Amino acid sequence: MSNEELLAQVAALGGPTLLVVLVALIALLVLLLVPTFLVAFSRQVRGSRKLVWVVAMLSFSWLAWPAWRAMLRRTERARQQGGSA
């Protein structure tokens, strides 16, 4: 398939409008996955807890983010005081 044929097919599908929709969908997907990657690559949570938080982030995305941050703060305070979380 040549470039001209491909461009003609894209133009028939909506041209620039299709491109804008695709870019918006990709941006939305990235925005929704950011919290999941932040939890998945965090060194502050390990093991089964990390798995639970990754599943929560995939399910609720930005809604679970504040709960995760609060849990990290509480855990850090407990460590500084010499207790356990």
N, C-alpha and C positions, 0 to 999 in steps of 0.2 A: 504494500500500500504506500503510495507516494504521499509526500507532505501536503500536496494540493488536495488530494482526496480526503485526507484526515481533516484538514481545515474545513473542507466543505461539509463533512459530517458533523463537526463540532458546531459550525454555523447553523446547520439544520436543527440541531438539538437546542439551540438557544444562544449560541456564541458566548459573548461576554457575560451574560446573565448566568449561564452554567458555570463559568469559571469563578464568578463571585460566590455562588452557592457552594461550590466545592472548597474554596479557600475558607469560607465561613465555617463549614462543617469540620474541616481539619483543625482550624483554630479552636473550635469548641471542644473537640476531642482532646486536644493537647491540654487545654485549660482544665478539663475534668480529670485528666490523668496525673496532673502535677502533684496533688497530695499523695496519691498512691506511690509515686516514685520517691517522694521525700521520705515516706515511712519505710518503703522497701529497702532504701539504701542508708537508713539511719543506723548509727552504731549505738544508739541509746536504748534500743529495744531489741531483744533477741528471742530466738526460739519460737515457741507456740504463740507467745504474745504478739510477736511481729506478724505471724500469719493471720491472727484474729484482726489486728489493726489493718492489714492490707485488704482483707475481705471487707471490713467496715468501710474503708476508703473507696473501694470499688463499688460498694453498694450505695453509699451516701455522699461520696466525694467531699465537697467543701463543708457539708453539714457535720461530718465526723472530725474534721480538722481541729476545731476548738477543743473537743473532748480529748483528743490525743495530746495537744499542747498542755492542757491542764494536768493530764496524767503525768507527763514528763516533769512538769514543775513540782508536783507533789512528790514524785519519786526522788527528784534532786534534793528537795528540802529534807526528806527523810534520811537520805544518805549523809547530808551535811550534819544532821543532828545525831548521827550514829545509829539510827534505827533502821528498820527494813520496811519496804513498801508492800 
